[in-house]
């Protein structure tokens, strides 16, 4: 698979086998045109239990100016948590652009010098930088799911250099600790974008737009995302808790119902309750898809991963929901309260009719998952245009209204509702929209 930048100056190339396991991941940055050669090439190649990394500034990408090669003895103990590499660096080659050399030297001085226990003077004139070939051993050790330790040793350095690197995302092991399969999983995580919904009713879309939805409609589900291949993820508020549902072809396949913030949620898969244990639980769906469920007791996180669909969803403490989707698969192919994943913040509030609105509450109300039949405890709302006519004007988008045999008991006034008026004039009006109904079905 090859992805090319819009200016045709960079490409990302992933080589996969028949099982979609990544064999190499390569990033190429060209100069002004491909005919002038490469500016930089980097490549990650999984090995049996680790990975190999190379970086080249050669116009033909045949000479490696930096390389990491795994040491054979590095995985004898704690293979998931520790890796050792032989590293080799050549910065003095004239093929390395001057600005790149200056940048790397600045980074080295900022990081290595302050951490030297033998004083700055002993590192000058910095043999690590001025030697044509610098080499040594680098050790990575995962001290905790969110803290990485890096140790650099070299005969050209008077002391061992240690770093502590905090991680933004939790990881249980290194990407290649168990070979190419884990590398494929790591790349999948790296290409996903996230949407979040918090217990304070804040939403953050795939494209980073923040908004609040403050209208209570607890009896109804809200559609977080709906894809062109008929996959949907919905959320329903129950107090501060959030019920998460995953659908395919209109049928509920998975339902996650939190009981309390610190406990494993109740999980229903195709109407059967699944026992969730700490760690990973694999479940095979009737459509052939394999789903991995994870429960982490230390931060009360529950996650569902469906690699074949490029989707991960879950919650923290039963109340803060997240949804991550592979942008390679879904860019511009989704709708819902999580936005349309087009990498643009303008026009994010898009209704099911593909109409862009200005009001966040109005946008969210159009994504209520409508009722299909009247029930006393279910959602009483459907979406309709004709029920909200105002002075001869008709909404251009369908709005929530109570279904037959249901009478509205609470309403909210929403502004900036787009309407089509007589003589084809388009205007914006304030409209009262029902949020609760009493049904006699």
C-alpha positions as CSV (number, residue, x, y, z in Angstrom):
1,X,0.0,0.0,0.0
2,X,1.3,3.5,-0.9
3,X,0.0,6.8,0.3
4,X,1.2,10.0,-1.5
5,X,1.1,13.5,-0.1
6,X,-1.0,16.1,-1.8
7,X,2.1,18.0,-3.0
8,X,3.7,14.7,-4.3
9,X,6.8,15.3,-2.2
10,X,6.4,12.5,0.2
11,X,5.2,8.9,0.2
12,X,4.4,6.3,2.9
13,X,4.9,2.8,1.7
14,X,3.7,-0.3,3.6
15,X,4.6,-3.8,2.4
16,X,2.3,-6.5,3.7
17,X,2.0,-10.2,3.3
18,X,-1.2,-12.2,2.5
19,X,-2.3,-12.0,6.2
20,X,-2.0,-8.2,6.1
21,X,1.0,-8.4,8.5
22,X,3.4,-5.5,7.8
23,X,6.9,-6.5,6.5
24,X,8.2,-2.9,6.2
25,X,7.1,0.6,6.8
26,X,8.9,3.3,4.8
27,X,8.6,7.1,4.7
28,X,10.2,8.9,1.7
29,X,10.6,12.7,1.5
30,X,11.5,14.0,-1.9
31,X,13.2,17.3,-2.8
32,X,11.3,19.7,-5.1
33,X,10.7,16.9,-7.6
34,X,11.3,13.1,-7.7
35,X,13.9,13.6,-10.4
36,X,16.1,15.5,-8.0
37,X,16.2,12.5,-5.7
38,X,15.3,12.0,-2.0
39,X,15.7,14.4,0.8
40,X,15.4,11.8,3.5
41,X,14.2,8.1,3.7
42,X,13.4,6.2,6.9
43,X,12.4,2.6,7.2
44,X,11.2,0.3,10.0
45,X,11.4,-3.4,9.3
46,X,10.1,-6.0,11.9
47,X,12.5,-8.8,12.8
48,X,11.5,-12.0,14.6
49,X,11.3,-10.4,18.0
50,X,12.4,-6.7,17.5
51,X,12.8,-4.2,14.7
52,X,15.4,-2.6,12.5
53,X,15.4,1.1,11.8
54,X,17.4,3.1,9.2
55,X,17.6,6.8,8.2
56,X,19.2,8.1,5.1
57,X,19.9,11.5,3.6
58,X,21.5,10.1,0.4
59,X,19.6,11.3,-2.7
60,X,19.4,7.6,-3.8
61,X,18.8,6.4,-0.2
62,X,21.5,3.8,-0.5
63,X,23.7,5.0,2.4
64,X,22.4,4.8,5.9
65,X,23.4,7.7,8.1
66,X,21.7,6.3,11.2
67,X,20.8,2.7,11.9
68,X,19.5,0.6,14.8
69,X,20.0,-3.1,14.6
70,X,18.7,-5.4,17.3
71,X,21.2,-7.3,19.4
72,X,20.6,-11.1,19.5
73,X,20.8,-11.3,23.3
74,X,18.5,-8.4,23.9
75,X,15.3,-10.5,24.3
76,X,16.4,-13.3,26.5
77,X,14.8,-11.8,29.6
78,X,11.6,-9.8,29.8
79,X,11.1,-9.8,26.0
80,X,8.0,-7.6,26.2
81,X,9.7,-4.9,28.2
82,X,13.4,-4.6,27.1
83,X,15.2,-4.2,23.8
84,X,18.9,-3.6,23.0
85,X,20.2,-2.2,19.7
86,X,23.6,-1.6,18.1
87,X,23.5,2.0,16.8
88,X,25.7,3.7,14.2
89,X,25.5,7.3,13.2
90,X,27.4,9.3,10.6
91,X,26.6,13.0,10.6
92,X,29.7,14.4,9.0
93,X,28.8,12.9,5.5
94,X,28.3,15.9,3.2
95,X,25.1,14.3,1.9
96,X,23.4,15.2,5.3
97,X,21.9,18.7,4.8
98,X,23.5,21.3,6.9
99,X,20.3,22.3,8.6
100,X,19.7,18.6,9.6
101,X,23.2,18.4,11.1
102,X,22.7,21.6,13.0
103,X,19.3,20.4,14.3
104,X,20.6,17.0,15.5
105,X,23.7,18.5,17.1
106,X,21.5,21.0,18.9
107,X,19.2,18.2,20.2
108,X,22.2,16.1,21.3
109,X,23.7,19.1,23.2
110,X,20.4,19.9,24.9
111,X,19.8,16.3,26.0
112,X,23.3,14.7,26.5
113,X,25.2,17.5,28.1
114,X,22.8,18.4,30.9
115,X,22.7,14.7,31.9
116,X,26.4,14.1,32.0
117,X,27.6,13.3,35.5
118,X,31.2,14.1,34.5
119,X,30.7,17.7,33.6
120,X,30.3,19.6,30.3
121,X,34.0,20.1,29.8
122,X,34.7,16.4,29.4
123,X,32.2,16.2,26.5
124,X,33.8,19.0,24.5
125,X,34.5,19.0,21.6
126,X,31.8,16.3,21.7
127,X,33.5,13.3,20.0
128,X,30.0,11.8,19.5
129,X,29.3,14.6,17.0
130,X,32.7,15.2,15.4
131,X,33.7,11.6,14.8
132,X,32.8,10.5,11.3
133,X,31.2,7.3,12.6
134,X,29.7,7.2,16.1
135,X,28.5,3.9,17.5
136,X,27.4,2.1,20.6
137,X,24.5,0.4,22.3
138,X,21.0,1.7,23.0
139,X,18.7,0.0,25.5
140,X,14.9,0.6,25.7
141,X,13.1,-0.5,28.8
142,X,9.4,-0.1,29.5
143,X,9.3,0.8,33.2
144,X,5.5,1.2,33.2
145,X,2.7,1.3,30.5
146,X,3.3,5.1,30.3
147,X,7.0,5.5,31.1
148,X,10.0,4.5,28.8
149,X,13.6,4.4,29.9
150,X,16.4,4.9,27.2
151,X,20.1,4.2,27.9
152,X,22.8,5.2,25.5
153,X,26.3,3.8,25.8
154,X,29.3,4.5,23.5
155,X,33.1,4.3,23.9
156,X,33.1,7.8,22.6
157,X,31.1,9.0,25.6
158,X,32.7,9.4,29.1
159,X,29.5,8.2,30.8
160,X,26.3,6.3,30.2
161,X,23.4,8.6,29.3
162,X,19.9,7.8,30.7
163,X,16.6,9.3,29.7
164,X,13.1,8.9,31.1
165,X,10.4,9.5,28.4
166,X,6.7,9.8,29.3
167,X,4.3,8.2,26.8
168,X,1.1,9.8,25.7
169,X,-0.5,6.5,24.9
170,X,-0.5,3.4,27.1
171,X,1.4,0.4,25.7
172,X,1.8,-3.0,27.2
173,X,4.9,-4.1,25.3
174,X,7.1,-2.8,22.5
175,X,5.7,-2.7,19.0
176,X,7.9,-5.6,17.7
177,X,8.4,-7.5,21.0
178,X,6.5,-10.5,19.4
179,X,7.5,-9.9,15.8
180,X,5.7,-8.5,12.8
181,X,2.2,-9.0,14.1
182,X,2.8,-6.5,17.0
183,X,4.4,-4.1,14.5
184,X,1.2,-4.2,12.4
185,X,-0.8,-3.5,15.5
186,X,1.5,-0.6,16.4
187,X,1.2,1.0,12.9
188,X,-2.6,0.5,13.1
189,X,-2.7,2.5,16.3
190,X,-0.5,5.2,14.8
191,X,-2.8,5.7,11.8
192,X,-6.0,6.1,14.0
193,X,-7.7,9.3,14.9
194,X,-9.8,9.7,18.0
195,X,-13.2,11.1,18.9
196,X,-14.0,11.7,22.6
197,X,-17.2,12.2,24.7
198,X,-16.8,13.0,28.4
199,X,-19.2,12.8,31.3
200,X,-19.4,16.6,31.3
201,X,-21.1,16.4,27.8
202,X,-18.1,17.7,25.9
203,X,-17.3,16.2,22.5
204,X,-14.1,16.3,20.6
205,X,-14.4,15.3,17.0
206,X,-12.0,13.4,14.8
207,X,-10.9,16.7,13.4
208,X,-10.3,18.3,16.8
209,X,-13.5,20.5,17.1
210,X,-14.7,20.8,20.7
211,X,-18.4,21.5,21.5
212,X,-20.9,20.8,24.2
213,X,-24.3,19.1,24.0
214,X,-26.4,20.2,26.9
215,X,-29.9,18.9,26.1
216,X,-31.0,15.9,28.2
217,X,-32.4,13.1,26.1
218,X,-31.5,10.1,28.3
219,X,-34.1,7.7,26.8
220,X,-32.5,8.0,23.4
221,X,-29.2,7.0,21.9
222,X,-26.9,9.5,20.1
223,X,-25.0,8.4,16.9
224,X,-21.3,9.0,17.4
225,X,-20.4,7.6,14.0
226,X,-22.1,6.0,11.0
227,X,-20.0,4.8,8.1
228,X,-20.7,4.2,4.4
229,X,-20.4,0.4,5.0
230,X,-23.3,0.5,7.5
231,X,-21.3,0.4,10.7
232,X,-22.6,2.5,13.6
233,X,-21.5,3.4,17.1
234,X,-24.0,5.0,19.5
235,X,-23.9,6.3,23.1
236,X,-26.7,6.7,25.6
237,X,-26.5,8.6,28.8
238,X,-27.6,7.1,32.1
239,X,-26.8,9.7,34.7
240,X,-23.1,10.2,34.5
241,X,-22.6,6.7,33.0
242,X,-22.6,6.0,29.3
243,X,-23.9,2.9,27.5
244,X,-22.0,2.1,24.3
245,X,-23.5,0.1,21.4
246,X,-21.9,-1.2,18.2
247,X,-24.1,-2.0,15.2
248,X,-23.6,-3.6,11.8
249,X,-26.3,-3.6,9.1
250,X,-28.7,-2.2,11.7
251,X,-28.3,-5.0,14.3
252,X,-26.8,-4.5,17.7
253,X,-23.8,-6.7,17.9
254,X,-22.2,-5.4,21.1
255,X,-23.6,-3.5,24.1
256,X,-21.4,-2.2,26.9
257,X,-23.3,-1.3,30.1
258,X,-21.2,0.1,33.0
259,X,-22.4,-0.8,36.5
260,X,-20.1,1.5,38.4
261,X,-16.9,3.5,37.7
262,X,-14.4,1.0,39.2
263,X,-16.0,-2.3,38.1
264,X,-15.8,-4.3,34.9
265,X,-18.8,-3.3,32.7
266,X,-21.5,-5.7,31.7
267,X,-20.9,-6.7,28.1
268,X,-23.6,-8.3,25.8
269,X,-22.4,-9.7,22.5
270,X,-25.3,-10.7,20.1
271,X,-27.6,-10.9,23.1
272,X,-25.3,-13.2,25.2
273,X,-23.4,-11.9,28.2
274,X,-19.6,-12.3,28.0
275,X,-17.4,-12.7,31.1
276,X,-14.6,-10.2,31.0
277,X,-11.4,-10.8,32.8
278,X,-8.4,-8.5,33.3
279,X,-6.2,-8.5,30.2
280,X,-7.6,-9.6,26.8
281,X,-10.7,-11.6,25.9
282,X,-11.3,-12.7,22.3
283,X,-14.8,-13.1,20.9
284,X,-15.7,-14.4,17.4
285,X,-18.8,-12.8,15.9
286,X,-21.4,-14.6,13.8
287,X,-20.3,-12.6,10.8
288,X,-16.8,-14.0,11.1
289,X,-15.1,-10.9,12.6
290,X,-12.9,-11.3,15.6
291,X,-13.2,-8.8,18.4
292,X,-10.7,-8.3,21.2
293,X,-11.9,-6.9,24.6
294,X,-9.5,-5.5,27.1
295,X,-9.9,-4.5,30.8
296,X,-7.2,-2.6,32.6
297,X,-7.8,-2.4,36.4
298,X,-5.2,0.3,37.1
299,X,-7.0,3.0,35.2
300,X,-10.4,1.3,34.9
301,X,-10.3,1.3,31.1
302,X,-12.4,-1.0,28.9
303,X,-11.7,-1.3,25.2
304,X,-13.0,-3.2,22.2
305,X,-10.7,-3.7,19.2
306,X,-11.9,-4.9,15.8
307,X,-8.7,-4.9,13.6
308,X,-10.5,-6.1,10.5
309,X,-12.6,-2.9,10.5
310,X,-9.9,-0.6,11.8
311,X,-12.0,0.4,14.8
312,X,-11.3,0.7,18.5
313,X,-13.8,1.9,21.1
314,X,-14.1,2.0,24.8
315,X,-14.5,4.0,28.0
316,X,-12.7,5.1,31.1
317,X,-14.6,4.6,34.5
318,X,-17.8,3.9,32.5
319,X,-18.3,7.6,31.8
320,X,-15.7,8.9,29.4
321,X,-16.1,7.4,25.9
322,X,-13.6,7.3,23.1
323,X,-13.7,6.0,19.5
324,X,-10.6,5.5,17.3
325,X,-10.8,4.8,13.6
326,X,-8.2,4.2,10.9
327,X,-8.0,7.4,8.8
328,X,-6.7,5.4,5.8
329,X,-10.0,3.5,5.6
330,X,-12.5,6.1,6.8
331,X,-11.3,9.5,5.8
332,X,-14.3,11.4,4.5
333,X,-16.5,8.3,4.8
334,X,-18.1,8.8,8.2
335,X,-20.9,11.0,9.7
336,X,-22.2,11.6,13.2
337,X,-21.5,13.5,16.3
338,X,-17.8,12.7,15.9
339,X,-17.7,14.7,12.6
340,X,-16.7,13.7,9.1
341,X,-13.0,13.0,9.4
342,X,-12.0,15.3,6.5
343,X,-9.1,17.0,8.3
344,X,-11.0,20.3,8.1
345,X,-12.6,22.1,11.1
346,X,-14.8,24.2,8.9
347,X,-18.2,22.6,8.2
348,X,-17.9,20.0,11.0
349,X,-21.5,20.2,12.2
350,X,-23.0,18.2,9.3
351,X,-26.5,16.7,9.6
352,X,-27.6,13.3,8.1
353,X,-28.9,15.3,5.1
354,X,-25.3,16.6,4.6
355,X,-26.5,20.1,5.6
356,X,-24.0,22.1,7.6
357,X,-25.5,24.0,10.6
358,X,-24.1,26.5,13.0
359,X,-25.7,25.5,16.3
360,X,-23.9,22.6,18.2
361,X,-27.1,21.6,20.0
362,X,-29.1,21.5,16.8
363,X,-26.3,19.4,15.2
364,X,-26.4,16.9,18.0
365,X,-30.2,16.7,18.0
366,X,-30.2,15.6,14.4
367,X,-28.1,12.6,15.4
368,X,-30.6,11.2,17.9
369,X,-31.0,7.5,16.9
370,X,-34.7,7.6,16.1
371,X,-37.3,5.1,17.5
372,X,-38.6,2.3,15.2
373,X,-41.6,1.4,17.4
374,X,-43.5,2.8,20.3
375,X,-42.5,1.5,23.7
376,X,-43.0,2.8,27.2
377,X,-39.4,2.8,28.2
378,X,-37.7,3.2,24.8
379,X,-36.8,6.4,22.8
380,X,-40.1,8.2,21.9
381,X,-38.5,10.5,19.3
382,X,-38.5,10.2,15.5
383,X,-37.1,12.7,13.0
384,X,-39.5,14.7,10.8
385,X,-39.7,18.0,8.9
386,X,-43.4,18.7,8.6
387,X,-44.0,18.8,12.4
388,X,-42.0,22.0,12.7
389,X,-43.5,24.3,10.2
390,X,-43.3,27.9,11.1
391,X,-45.1,30.8,9.4
392,X,-45.1,28.9,6.1
393,X,-41.5,27.9,6.4
394,X,-40.4,24.2,6.5
395,X,-37.1,23.0,8.0
396,X,-34.6,21.8,5.5
397,X,-33.4,19.1,7.9
398,X,-35.5,16.5,9.8
399,X,-35.9,17.4,13.5
400,X,-36.8,15.3,16.6
401,X,-40.6,15.0,17.3
402,X,-42.7,12.7,19.4
403,X,-44.0,9.7,17.6
404,X,-47.7,8.6,17.3
405,X,-49.4,7.9,20.7
406,X,-46.8,10.0,22.4
407,X,-47.3,13.5,23.8
408,X,-44.4,16.0,24.4
409,X,-43.7,16.8,28.1
410,X,-40.5,18.8,27.7
411,X,-39.2,21.0,24.9
412,X,-36.1,23.1,24.2
413,X,-35.8,26.2,22.0
414,X,-33.0,25.8,19.4
415,X,-31.8,28.7,17.3
416,X,-30.4,28.9,13.8
417,X,-32.7,26.2,12.3
418,X,-32.4,26.4,8.5
419,X,-35.8,26.7,6.8
420,X,-37.1,27.1,3.3
421,X,-39.8,29.7,3.1
422,X,-42.3,30.8,0.3
423,X,-40.8,32.0,-2.9
424,X,-37.7,29.8,-2.3
425,X,-36.3,32.1,0.4
426,X,-34.0,30.4,2.9
427,X,-34.1,31.8,6.5
428,X,-33.0,30.8,10.0
429,X,-35.6,30.6,12.8
430,X,-35.8,29.6,16.5
431,X,-37.8,26.3,16.9
432,X,-39.1,24.5,19.9
433,X,-38.1,20.8,19.8
434,X,-39.4,18.1,22.1
435,X,-36.9,16.3,24.2
436,X,-39.2,14.1,26.4
437,X,-42.6,12.5,25.6
438,X,-45.2,10.4,27.5
439,X,-46.4,7.4,25.5
440,X,-49.6,5.4,25.8
441,X,-48.6,2.5,23.6
